[in-house]
Amino acid sequence: MNKAELIEIAAKEADISKAAAGKALDGIINAVVKAVSKGDTVTLVGFGTFKSAKRAARTGKNPQTGASIKIPATTVPKFTAGAGFKTAVAGKKKK
């Protein structure tokens, strides 16, 4: 599923226009990106948690030459699925 298909489904589910659904989705995505980039955690109960994680510096290998290269430390986004999301994907029924 791509962004356009997601907007179409959201518009149908919420009974709003595709333009309004697109603006809402863009607003949500922008809010999550800004919060996580500042180091905050965004939790959507039942869906999951977005947060930033620090990745330590390490030594890697160039696959073409085999030479060792240093990979610097960085901060990356991380998503952890919530219980409801995990249950839905596993195909289990709610009790």
Contacts in CASP RR format, 6 or more apart in sequence:
PFRMAT RR
TARGET T0000
AUTHOR 0000-0000-0000
METHOD contacts of the structure
MODEL  1
MNKAELIEIAAKEADISKAAAGKALDGIINAVVKAVSKGDTVTLVGFGTF
KSAKRAARTGKNPQTGASIKIPATTVPKFTAGAGFKTAVAGKKKK
1 9 0 8 1.000
3 25 0 8 1.000
6 25 0 8 1.000
7 18 0 8 1.000
7 21 0 8 1.000
7 22 0 8 1.000
7 25 0 8 1.000
8 18 0 8 1.000
8 21 0 8 1.000
10 16 0 8 1.000
10 21 0 8 1.000
10 22 0 8 1.000
10 24 0 8 1.000
10 25 0 8 1.000
11 17 0 8 1.000
11 18 0 8 1.000
11 20 0 8 1.000
11 21 0 8 1.000
11 22 0 8 1.000
14 21 0 8 1.000
16 24 0 8 1.000
31 42 0 8 1.000
32 42 0 8 1.000
32 50 0 8 1.000
35 41 0 8 1.000
35 42 0 8 1.000
35 50 0 8 1.000
36 42 0 8 1.000
36 50 0 8 1.000
36 51 0 8 1.000
36 52 0 8 1.000
36 77 0 8 1.000
37 52 0 8 1.000
39 51 0 8 1.000
39 52 0 8 1.000
40 51 0 8 1.000
41 49 0 8 1.000
41 50 0 8 1.000
41 51 0 8 1.000
42 49 0 8 1.000
42 50 0 8 1.000
42 51 0 8 1.000
43 49 0 8 1.000
43 50 0 8 1.000
46 82 0 8 1.000
46 83 0 8 1.000
46 84 0 8 1.000
46 85 0 8 1.000
47 81 0 8 1.000
47 82 0 8 1.000
47 84 0 8 1.000
47 85 0 8 1.000
48 79 0 8 1.000
48 80 0 8 1.000
48 81 0 8 1.000
48 82 0 8 1.000
48 85 0 8 1.000
49 79 0 8 1.000
49 80 0 8 1.000
49 82 0 8 1.000
50 77 0 8 1.000
50 78 0 8 1.000
50 79 0 8 1.000
51 77 0 8 1.000
51 78 0 8 1.000
51 80 0 8 1.000
52 75 0 8 1.000
52 76 0 8 1.000
52 77 0 8 1.000
52 78 0 8 1.000
53 75 0 8 1.000
53 76 0 8 1.000
53 77 0 8 1.000
53 78 0 8 1.000
54 73 0 8 1.000
54 74 0 8 1.000
54 75 0 8 1.000
55 73 0 8 1.000
55 74 0 8 1.000
55 75 0 8 1.000
55 76 0 8 1.000
56 73 0 8 1.000
57 70 0 8 1.000
57 71 0 8 1.000
57 72 0 8 1.000
57 73 0 8 1.000
58 70 0 8 1.000
58 71 0 8 1.000
59 68 0 8 1.000
59 69 0 8 1.000
59 70 0 8 1.000
59 71 0 8 1.000
60 68 0 8 1.000
60 69 0 8 1.000
60 70 0 8 1.000
60 71 0 8 1.000
61 67 0 8 1.000
61 68 0 8 1.000
61 69 0 8 1.000
62 68 0 8 1.000
62 69 0 8 1.000
81 89 0 8 1.000
84 94 0 8 1.000
87 94 0 8 1.000
END
